[in-house]
Amino acid sequence: MPDGPRYEDDFYAWTQYQAEVLRSMPAPDNRFDRDNVAEEIEDLGKNERNAMRSEVRRILEHLLKLAYSPATEPRSDWMVSIANARAELDDRLTATLRRDIEAELARLYSRAKDVAQVGLAKYGEADLAASFPAACPYTLDQILARGWYPDPPGEAA
């Protein structure tokens, strides 16, 4: 059994480890493009990481819209988007990627706020973004929780 993360258990961690191992191996046959193959493997993991970060940003964007917009028409669309993103995360989020998202949550939230503001402008509600909290008001458990949504504006928590 190889050392390091297992492919089946944590794809992202596996790609990063395999790229490191590949780079450390001697390559006496110069026909093998070790460095570029290692980079491609590493990039596969980074693509997975970036996809999971994107899903979290999408959830945060729509959680903010649900919490701050009094609009009724797009609410169900926002909830469907959140449910789809949560399903992707449920299928693909590993322990390593969860730690990455926890470490990046403040940055992901900041970007989600910007997107939410632009989205609210479509409904004439761009000014509501001034009410968004400076720091992320949601825990990662809330972000990932199937069926959890913030209360609409004007309703008690």
N, C-alpha and C positions, 0 to 999 in steps of 0.2 A: 504494500500500500504506500503510495507516495506521501511525502510530508506536505504540509501546507493545506490550504482550504480545498475542499472537494468541489468539483464542478457541479454536482447535483445539489449541494447544500448552499453554496454562495458563489454564483457565477462571477459577480464583480470581483470579489476577493481572489477567486481562482485565476481570473485573467491577469490581475496585477502580479500575483505570485508567479504564474507561469512565464510572464514576460521577464521578470527578474531572474528566474532560473535560466531561461534561454540565453539571456545576455551574459550570464556568468559561465556558461559552458564554453569549453574550447571549440573553436571552429577551424580545424586544420584544412578542411576542404573549402576553398574560397568560392565554390559554386553555390554554397548555401548562404543566402542573404539574411543571416541571423538577426542583425539589428532591425531591419525593416519588418521581418516576420514578427519579432518581439513587439515592435511598435504597433503593428496591426492588431495583435492579440490584446495589447494594452488598450488600444482604442475601442475595441469591442466592449470592454468593461466600462470605459468612460461613456460610451454611448448609452449603455444601460443606466449608469448613474445619472446622466443628464436627462434621460426619459423619466426617471423617478422624481427628480427635482422638478421637472416640468409639470408632472401630475400634482405635486404638492402646491406649486404656484397656482395652478388652475383651481384647486380646491380653495385655497386662501382667497383668491379673487372672488369667487362666488359666495364664500362665507361672508365676506365683507358686504357684498351686494345684498345678500339676504338680511344681514343684520342692520343695514343702514338705509336701504331703499324702501320707501312705502309703496312702490309700484307693485301691482298684483300680476300683471300679464306675464312678465318674464320669469317669475319666481319658479315655476315648475321646470322651466328650461335650465335654470341655474342648478336646481336640485338634481336633475338628470345628469348634468355635467359632473357634479360632485360625485354622484353614485358611480358613474362610469370611471372616473379617476380613482376612486377608492377601490373599485374592482381590479383595476390594473395594478395598483399598489398591493392589494391583497395577494394577487397572483405572483408578483415579481419582487417584492421588497424583502431583502435579506437583512440579517443582523448588521452586517457591515454597511449596507446602504442606509439603514435606519440611523446608525450613528452619524453617517455623513449628513443626512437631512437634519438631524438634531443640531449638528455643528453649524449648518448653513441656514437654519430657520430664520434668523433675523434678516439675512440678505434676501432670502426667498420671499419673505413677507414684504420687504421694502419694494421689491419689484411687483409683487401682486397688488400692492396698494396703487401703484402707478397705472396698472392695467385696469383695475377696478374703477379708478377715476375716469379713465377714457370711456369705459363701458357705460358708466352712469351718465356721461355726457350725452349719450345716444337718447336717453330718456329725459334730458333737460335737468339732470340731477348732479352735475359735476361738483356743485358746491358742497354736497354731502361728504365729499372726500376730506374736507377740513375737519370732520368729526372722527375720522379714523384714528385709532390709537397709534402713538408713535412706535410702540413695541408690539409685537405679535400678541394678540389677546387669546390665542388658542394654543392649547397644548398639542403635542404631536398625537397623543391618544385621542383627543377630540377630532383632529384633522382626519385621522384614520378610522374613526368610529362609524361603523355602518349604521345609517339611519339617524345620526345626530346632526341637527341643524340649529343655528342660533335662533333665538326668538325674533320675530319681526319687530321693527321699530314700534315703540309704544306699548309693547307687552312685557310684563315682568318676567324675569328669568326664573 
